[in-house]
Amino acid sequence: YTIVNHFFVDGAVHICQTMGVCDARRYTCEECVEGLEWVEGYLEDPIMVAEYVVYLQQNFCTSDMHHCHDTVAAHFPAMHDMAMEKFFIPTEICNQEPVCTGEDPPTKPPQ
């Protein structure tokens, strides 16, 4: 949650700027997949993974957590890779969206 909130909720502009598509617009199913493949590459970039490690070390580890910095550095990258491989599958994610299913998009959030 901490990584997603910091880098993707608060940092969403950086992601769209690197892709060059910050304008809100309608998109096709193919563009959904292409966009998420871009985000996947961003998430898996070794420089970004190193950034996630540093962020966790600086914002999660406390002085009384004696092995926290080393543990985060040793285990977070592999855990992140495993989670990405299992859960971040652009085609599967997009295939649940109205643009790919052919359904009408919701006009308001579910209540």
PyRosetta script that sets phi, psi and omega in degrees:
from pyrosetta import init, pose_from_sequence

init()
pose = pose_from_sequence("YTIVNHFFVDGAVHICQTMGVCDARRYTCEECVEGLEWVEGYLEDPIMVAEYVVYLQQNFCTSDMHHCHDTVAAHFPAMHDMAMEKFFIPTEICNQEPVCTGEDPPTKPPQ")
pose.set_psi(1, -44.7)
pose.set_omega(1, -178.1)
pose.set_phi(2, -58.6)
pose.set_psi(2, -45.3)
pose.set_omega(2, -179.8)
pose.set_phi(3, -64.8)
pose.set_psi(3, -48.0)
pose.set_omega(3, -178.8)
pose.set_phi(4, -61.3)
pose.set_psi(4, -46.2)
pose.set_omega(4, -178.4)
pose.set_phi(5, -61.6)
pose.set_psi(5, -46.6)
pose.set_omega(5, -177.0)
pose.set_phi(6, -71.5)
pose.set_psi(6, -50.2)
pose.set_omega(6, -172.5)
pose.set_phi(7, -86.6)
pose.set_psi(7, -24.5)
pose.set_omega(7, -173.6)
pose.set_phi(8, -116.5)
pose.set_psi(8, -27.5)
pose.set_omega(8, 173.4)
pose.set_phi(9, -86.6)
pose.set_psi(9, -57.0)
pose.set_omega(9, 179.5)
pose.set_phi(10, -73.8)
pose.set_psi(10, -29.7)
pose.set_omega(10, -175.2)
pose.set_phi(11, -104.3)
pose.set_psi(11, 18.4)
pose.set_omega(11, -176.2)
pose.set_phi(12, -59.2)
pose.set_psi(12, -33.6)
pose.set_omega(12, -178.9)
pose.set_phi(13, -62.4)
pose.set_psi(13, -38.4)
pose.set_omega(13, 179.9)
pose.set_phi(14, -62.0)
pose.set_psi(14, -41.2)
pose.set_omega(14, -179.7)
pose.set_phi(15, -64.5)
pose.set_psi(15, -48.4)
pose.set_omega(15, -178.2)
pose.set_phi(16, -68.3)
pose.set_psi(16, -32.5)
pose.set_omega(16, 177.0)
pose.set_phi(17, -65.0)
pose.set_psi(17, -40.5)
pose.set_omega(17, 179.9)
pose.set_phi(18, -67.1)
pose.set_psi(18, -28.0)
pose.set_omega(18, 178.1)
pose.set_phi(19, -88.0)
pose.set_psi(19, -20.3)
pose.set_omega(19, 179.7)
pose.set_phi(20, 79.3)
pose.set_psi(20, 26.5)
pose.set_omega(20, -178.9)
pose.set_phi(21, -138.1)
pose.set_psi(21, 65.2)
pose.set_omega(21, -179.9)
pose.set_phi(22, -87.6)
pose.set_psi(22, -6.2)
pose.set_omega(22, 180.0)
pose.set_phi(23, -77.2)
pose.set_psi(23, 134.8)
pose.set_omega(23, 176.9)
pose.set_phi(24, -78.0)
pose.set_psi(24, 128.4)
pose.set_omega(24, -179.1)
pose.set_phi(25, -160.0)
pose.set_psi(25, 167.4)
pose.set_omega(25, 173.9)
pose.set_phi(26, -71.4)
pose.set_psi(26, 150.7)
pose.set_omega(26, -179.7)
pose.set_phi(27, -138.9)
pose.set_psi(27, 160.4)
pose.set_omega(27, 179.7)
pose.set_phi(28, -90.8)
pose.set_psi(28, 171.1)
pose.set_omega(28, 176.0)
pose.set_phi(29, -61.2)
pose.set_psi(29, -42.9)
pose.set_omega(29, 179.1)
pose.set_phi(30, -61.8)
pose.set_psi(30, -39.7)
pose.set_omega(30, 178.4)
pose.set_phi(31, -68.9)
pose.set_psi(31, -32.1)
pose.set_omega(31, 175.2)
pose.set_phi(32, -60.3)
pose.set_psi(32, -49.2)
pose.set_omega(32, -179.6)
pose.set_phi(33, -63.6)
pose.set_psi(33, -46.2)
pose.set_omega(33, 179.6)
pose.set_phi(34, -59.9)
pose.set_psi(34, -41.8)
pose.set_omega(34, 179.4)
pose.set_phi(35, -63.9)
pose.set_psi(35, -44.1)
pose.set_omega(35, 179.8)
pose.set_phi(36, -71.3)
pose.set_psi(36, -28.6)
pose.set_omega(36, 174.1)
pose.set_phi(37, -65.9)
pose.set_psi(37, -36.0)
pose.set_omega(37, 175.7)
pose.set_phi(38, -63.9)
pose.set_psi(38, -48.3)
pose.set_omega(38, 179.7)
pose.set_phi(39, -61.2)
pose.set_psi(39, -39.2)
pose.set_omega(39, 177.6)
pose.set_phi(40, -59.3)
pose.set_psi(40, -46.0)
pose.set_omega(40, 177.8)
pose.set_phi(41, -61.6)
pose.set_psi(41, -39.6)
pose.set_omega(41, 178.1)
pose.set_phi(42, -62.7)
pose.set_psi(42, -47.2)
pose.set_omega(42, -179.0)
pose.set_phi(43, -64.5)
pose.set_psi(43, -31.0)
pose.set_omega(43, -176.0)
pose.set_phi(44, -95.4)
pose.set_psi(44, -5.0)
pose.set_omega(44, 179.8)
pose.set_phi(45, -59.9)
pose.set_psi(45, 129.2)
pose.set_omega(45, -177.7)
pose.set_phi(46, -56.0)
pose.set_psi(46, -32.9)
pose.set_omega(46, 178.2)
pose.set_phi(47, -66.8)
pose.set_psi(47, -40.7)
pose.set_omega(47, 179.0)
pose.set_phi(48, -69.2)
pose.set_psi(48, -39.9)
pose.set_omega(48, 177.8)
pose.set_phi(49, -60.8)
pose.set_psi(49, -40.8)
pose.set_omega(49, 176.2)
pose.set_phi(50, -62.5)
pose.set_psi(50, -38.5)
pose.set_omega(50, 176.6)
pose.set_phi(51, -62.6)
pose.set_psi(51, -40.9)
pose.set_omega(51, 179.6)
pose.set_phi(52, -62.7)
pose.set_psi(52, -42.1)
pose.set_omega(52, 179.1)
pose.set_phi(53, -60.9)
pose.set_psi(53, -48.8)
pose.set_omega(53, -179.5)
pose.set_phi(54, -61.7)
pose.set_psi(54, -42.8)
pose.set_omega(54, 179.6)
pose.set_phi(55, -59.7)
pose.set_psi(55, -46.0)
pose.set_omega(55, 179.0)
pose.set_phi(56, -63.6)
pose.set_psi(56, -42.4)
pose.set_omega(56, 179.4)
pose.set_phi(57, -61.7)
pose.set_psi(57, -40.4)
pose.set_omega(57, -176.7)
pose.set_phi(58, -81.4)
pose.set_psi(58, -24.9)
pose.set_omega(58, -173.3)
pose.set_phi(59, -116.3)
pose.set_psi(59, -6.5)
pose.set_omega(59, -179.9)
pose.set_phi(60, -118.0)
pose.set_psi(60, -45.1)
pose.set_omega(60, -178.1)
pose.set_phi(61, -70.1)
pose.set_psi(61, 138.6)
pose.set_omega(61, 176.2)
pose.set_phi(62, -116.5)
pose.set_psi(62, 168.5)
pose.set_omega(62, -176.8)
pose.set_phi(63, -63.9)
pose.set_psi(63, -24.3)
pose.set_omega(63, 179.0)
pose.set_phi(64, -88.4)
pose.set_psi(64, 0.0)
pose.set_omega(64, 176.1)
pose.set_phi(65, -97.5)
pose.set_psi(65, 86.4)
pose.set_omega(65, -166.2)
pose.set_phi(66, -59.5)
pose.set_psi(66, -35.3)
pose.set_omega(66, -176.9)
pose.set_phi(67, -112.2)
pose.set_psi(67, 13.4)
pose.set_omega(67, -172.6)
pose.set_phi(68, -60.6)
pose.set_psi(68, -49.7)
pose.set_omega(68, -177.1)
pose.set_phi(69, -58.9)
pose.set_psi(69, -46.2)
pose.set_omega(69, 180.0)
pose.set_phi(70, -67.3)
pose.set_psi(70, -38.9)
pose.set_omega(70, -179.1)
pose.set_phi(71, -66.3)
pose.set_psi(71, -43.6)
pose.set_omega(71, 177.5)
pose.set_phi(72, -60.3)
pose.set_psi(72, -47.5)
pose.set_omega(72, -179.0)
pose.set_phi(73, -63.2)
pose.set_psi(73, -35.9)
pose.set_omega(73, -177.5)
pose.set_phi(74, -78.0)
pose.set_psi(74, -34.4)
pose.set_omega(74, -169.7)
pose.set_phi(75, -112.2)
pose.set_psi(75, -27.6)
pose.set_omega(75, -176.1)
pose.set_phi(76, -61.4)
pose.set_psi(76, -47.2)
pose.set_omega(76, -177.2)
pose.set_phi(77, -57.0)
pose.set_psi(77, -43.1)
pose.set_omega(77, 179.5)
pose.set_phi(78, -68.2)
pose.set_psi(78, -39.7)
pose.set_omega(78, 178.0)
pose.set_phi(79, -63.9)
pose.set_psi(79, -42.0)
pose.set_omega(79, 178.7)
pose.set_phi(80, -62.1)
pose.set_psi(80, -45.9)
pose.set_omega(80, 178.1)
pose.set_phi(81, -58.8)
pose.set_psi(81, -43.7)
pose.set_omega(81, -179.1)
pose.set_phi(82, -64.4)
pose.set_psi(82, -44.5)
pose.set_omega(82, 179.6)
pose.set_phi(83, -64.3)
pose.set_psi(83, -40.6)
pose.set_omega(83, 178.6)
pose.set_phi(84, -62.7)
pose.set_psi(84, -45.0)
pose.set_omega(84, -178.5)
pose.set_phi(85, -63.6)
pose.set_psi(85, -38.2)
pose.set_omega(85, -176.1)
pose.set_phi(86, -81.8)
pose.set_psi(86, -37.9)
pose.set_omega(86, -169.0)
pose.set_phi(87, -115.0)
pose.set_psi(87, -22.5)
pose.set_omega(87, -177.1)
pose.set_phi(88, -101.0)
pose.set_psi(88, 83.3)
pose.set_omega(88, -178.9)
pose.set_phi(89, -118.8)
pose.set_psi(89, 97.7)
pose.set_omega(89, -172.1)
pose.set_phi(90, -48.8)
pose.set_psi(90, -46.1)
pose.set_omega(90, -178.3)
pose.set_phi(91, -62.6)
pose.set_psi(91, -43.2)
pose.set_omega(91, 179.7)
pose.set_phi(92, -65.9)
pose.set_psi(92, -39.1)
pose.set_omega(92, 179.0)
pose.set_phi(93, -65.2)
pose.set_psi(93, -50.0)
pose.set_omega(93, -178.0)
pose.set_phi(94, -65.6)
pose.set_psi(94, -33.8)
pose.set_omega(94, -179.2)
pose.set_phi(95, -65.5)
pose.set_psi(95, -8.2)
pose.set_omega(95, 175.1)
pose.set_phi(96, -95.8)
pose.set_psi(96, -5.7)
pose.set_omega(96, -176.9)
pose.set_phi(97, -92.4)
pose.set_psi(97, 145.5)
pose.set_omega(97, -179.7)
pose.set_phi(98, -53.1)
pose.set_psi(98, -33.5)
pose.set_omega(98, -179.2)
pose.set_phi(99, -62.0)
pose.set_psi(99, -25.6)
pose.set_omega(99, 179.4)
pose.set_phi(100, -102.0)
pose.set_psi(100, -25.9)
pose.set_omega(100, -178.8)
pose.set_phi(101, -86.3)
pose.set_psi(101, -18.1)
pose.set_omega(101, -177.7)
pose.set_phi(102, 86.5)
pose.set_psi(102, -1.1)
pose.set_omega(102, 177.8)
pose.set_phi(103, -75.9)
pose.set_psi(103, 158.7)
pose.set_omega(103, 173.5)
pose.set_phi(104, -71.9)
pose.set_psi(104, 136.4)
pose.set_omega(104, 177.4)
pose.set_phi(105, -67.1)
pose.set_psi(105, 151.7)
pose.set_omega(105, 178.6)
pose.set_phi(106, -64.5)
pose.set_psi(106, 146.5)
pose.set_omega(106, 179.1)
pose.set_phi(107, -89.8)
pose.set_psi(107, -15.2)
pose.set_omega(107, 175.6)
pose.set_phi(108, -153.3)
pose.set_psi(108, 158.5)
pose.set_omega(108, 179.9)
pose.set_phi(109, -62.4)
pose.set_psi(109, 149.0)
pose.set_omega(109, 176.2)
pose.set_phi(110, -60.3)
pose.set_psi(110, 149.3)
pose.set_omega(110, -177.5)
pose.set_phi(111, -114.9)
pose.dump_pdb("model.pdb")
